[in-house]
Amino acid sequence: MAAFSNLTVWLQRFQWTRGLRSASAVSIAALVSHVLGVPQGAAAIGTFNPLLVDNGGPYRTRLTNMLTVMIGGYIAFMVGAILPPNLAVIILATAVIAFALTFGRVLSQPLAACSVLILILYFAGLDGTLHTLHQAAIATTFLLTGGVWSVAISLLFWPLDPFRPARRSVAECYRWMGQFTESLAQVKDAEVDEVDPGFDWRHKQRLRIEAARAAISATGARAPSRTLRARNLTVLLETTDMLLARTMRLSELKATATRLQLHRASGLAREMTHWLAGAEHAIAVALDHRPPDGAVSFAREGSSRLQFITRRQQLLSTRPSSGEDLFLLLLREERDALLELEIAFDAVYALWTGNEPPSSHFASTLHRDEAPRWLDTLHANWTMRSNGFRHALRTTVVTVVDVIVMRLIHINHGFWLPMTSIILLQPFSAGTVRKSVQRVTGTVAGGILAAILAVWMSNPYVTMVIIAVFALLAVASFAVDHAIFCLFLTPIFVLLSLPHPGDWSFAVIRMATTVAGAVIAILAMRLLWPERAEEELGGLLRHGAGAAAAYLQAMLDFWSFPPEARPAAEREILAPARRACGLASNDAEEAIDRVMQEPTFGRHADAENVLRTESLTFVTYLRRLTQSVTTLALVGVDTPAARDRLKPIAARLERLAAGGDVEACSFADNLPGQSHIDVAEEQMQRLERQTTVLERAGARLWGQQTAPVSHDSAFYRRFRLHSSKSTMPEMVSEAESPSQSPRAPSFMGKQR
């Protein structure tokens, strides 16, 4: 009975609607091709690939992904098709294309989702019989036509949003929060003692939050940590979790003010609950359905932000900064709630528009004259310490070996060999072995099924129906289980490739090339820059926290330099630390993408889903914290007060890096009295909250473990001047030495 229940839950994770859409699109493309008397394979594959990278979300993001795989794939196909048969030329072209596409994953989210599919099309062109520009153009036209058809059905006729269940689960959290907050606003002072949220309400709200976490982690999408919608949903969920605790404190403070007959404090509490409930309802409505204005009202100058945030900030600046303690406590709660709502409003805006706003408007103007962000990312990853760089080199070597083997064996559809290798090759050896086993198992089973079907079927229309059914099952299981995906994908490619009905030998070729490709991928992962034990996800997240602590410490050192020495200090102190943060975040994102795409099955599925979502929360806020430090380095001033606030943050991050106990520090007690909070103050407040979120996520991930924490960050030692005799070049050479992240076991459990 338990096994049947688990199977039912597993089948419910299949994306049946997405599979049905793909089956319809592919079958229509194949049918039209058959009626016109043209090859079915090119049009069907041209339709199938863009649908695989459609993750839902803002139309611009979806169109960008689909155009990337279409245009990039078709250019790669033509290049492969028209290359001369000279082996040296082919090897050189393959090495350049493989490295550029794989390394481009660290620079571009669309390439992260599409690079493997583009490489597959390159090898398909290289292995084909089309070696003239005219023939390649004809085949590419079929691919392009199928791609245009897939874009039309995806964006116009049948748009889907795989994040809809997660989005609505988060909306439900905000809706219930708003209802309770509104009930507090409507309670009369005489009845306030009778209002008690009680255990039942808190328990149900906690269950809603955990259900939303599971919904986010269960969403099937390519590269989840690089998917803007997934990142912002985790931010919104974490914010509602903080608002839950704030609402509890607000109800207690309101009851205390009423009992003590502090009319000014109780009046402020009523105002706060009213506007806070309105803001929470506005977020819930915006998450339920796409806002008519496209969420423009949640932008920096939008009407919703003006109504719920800007006016309250202006009112807060006019409040007296002295008086009874309870009134000041309420003011502090209001200031913190405003900052949390700003984060939530930014996330809602990014969710629907695909544009993540900068950490502050003023900060964005400071970066206009700087080098483009992609150039900085390129510089940061152009090193052997980067997993992305090593993986690009590894992929290049594997593709060159595959090309040589293809030329030696001389079989039809030999491109299935490199296709298998590049799909299976992961940045981490455990992921490569696991995925290889899944793919070989699924492909062999699918090959046997395809051989049986090839012998049995002779009617082309029956073949098209079978292909449509397998396309439905393959895409529906794409984000659930790789073995099942391969089981249904293999017959599609075999049946589309048959030179004539009954030729079952293609199924044998598919199985043999899959096994060979898996062997090459596993050997490459074992022999070429194998991963270190500390590169498990838990260790990577801790290493990211340590790199953030180092960056914050480097910023404090940067401030101590006089203005004339700042340019050199920025290059030699801030830049290495900033690059280290970028590398740590990239590595963690790669690991999260790998883990989140693994299926969950069995009694531990719920726990694994929670851990996945916490990991995504952790790396999302790690990125945001790095951005806040970058802005603060530019606008902040070295003062004793600033150091007193920033040093504890660095210590908390270092404690996270060491896997130590989480001791959330309270925020600064000062309430700014000026009418406008300056950018430095804003960034410090953001740093405090972002660090708190990291601590909360870290506590849920690896628990409360005690570990000694030194006052001087171990990560920072590579970036600091050891003595007055140290020079900038000496410090830089030390900063560029290989990083040694703390050894930490994976919290995700045994690798499957």
Number of C-alpha atoms within 10 A of each C-alpha: 6 9 10 9 11 15 13 11 14 18 14 10 17 21 21 17 15 24 24 18 22 29 25 16 23 28 22 19 25 28 18 13 19 15 9 10 9 14 15 22 23 24 27 28 22 28 30 23 23 28 25 22 23 27 24 20 22 19 16 14 21 22 18 16 23 27 19 20 29 27 15 20 28 26 17 23 27 25 22 25 28 20 18 14 12 8 13 11 12 17 17 11 15 24 20 11 18 26 20 15 21 26 26 19 21 23 18 14 19 23 22 20 25 27 23 21 21 26 27 21 29 26 26 22 27 27 23 17 13 19 19 13 13 11 15 21 17 14 21 23 16 24 27 21 17 28 27 18 20 28 22 14 18 24 16 9 11 13 16 16 13 18 21 18 16 23 27 19 26 29 27 20 26 31 21 19 23 25 15 16 25 20 14 24 22 12 14 11 19 10 10 20 16 10 13 13 13 9 9 9 13 14 11 13 19 15 13 18 22 21 18 26 26 22 22 30 25 27 23 24 25 21 23 25 26 23 20 23 26 25 22 23 27 27 23 27 25 22 19 22 19 16 20 20 11 16 22 15 14 22 22 15 20 25 22 17 23 21 14 10 12 15 13 13 24 23 15 17 25 21 13 22 24 18 19 25 25 18 22 26 21 19 24 24 16 23 26 17 13 13 15 9 9 15 21 19 19 26 21 19 11 14 14 19 21 16 14 21 21 18 12 19 18 13 11 21 18 12 12 12 15 9 8 11 10 17 23 19 15 21 21 18 18 22 17 18 20 20 17 19 22 20 17 24 25 23 27 28 24 23 25 23 20 19 15 15 14 17 20 14 11 13 20 13 11 12 15 9 8 9 9 10 11 12 11 17 18 16 11 20 23 14 15 13 17 20 24 24 22 22 23 22 20 25 27 24 17 24 26 19 14 28 22 14 15 21 13 9 9 10 12 15 18 23 24 24 26 29 24 25 27 26 19 27 26 24 24 21 20 18 20 24 22 17 23 27 16 19 25 25 20 22 28 22 19 26 29 19 16 28 20 15 21 23 13 12 15 13 9 12 14 11 18 21 15 19 25 23 19 21 27 25 24 27 26 26 26 25 22 25 21 22 23 21 24 24 26 27 24 24 28 25 20 27 26 18 18 16 10 10 16 17 16 21 15 22 27 16 18 27 23 17 23 25 20 18 26 27 17 23 27 23 15 20 24 16 9 16 17 16 15 10 11 18 22 23 23 25 23 29 30 28 32 30 33 30 32 30 29 30 29 29 27 26 25 21 17 23 18 14 15 10 10 8 11 15 13 13 21 18 13 23 26 24 20 23 29 25 20 27 26 23 23 28 25 25 23 29 23 24 24 25 19 20 19 27 22 18 19 20 14 13 11 9 16 18 12 22 22 22 22 24 27 23 29 28 27 28 25 23 22 26 18 16 25 22 18 24 22 21 22 21 22 16 16 19 15 15 11 9 9 15 14 11 16 19 16 15 24 24 20 26 28 29 26 29 30 25 26 21 20 20 14 15 12 9 14 12 9 9 15 14 13 11 13 11 13 13 19 20 15 16 25 21 18 21 24 20 21 22 24 23 22 26 22 19 22 26 19 14 21 19 15 14 12 12 13 10 18 11 12 13 20 20 26 21 16 22 26 22 19 12 7 6 8 11 12 16 10 13 19 19 12 16 22 16 10 12 15 10 20 18 17 20 16 18 15 17 8 6 10 10
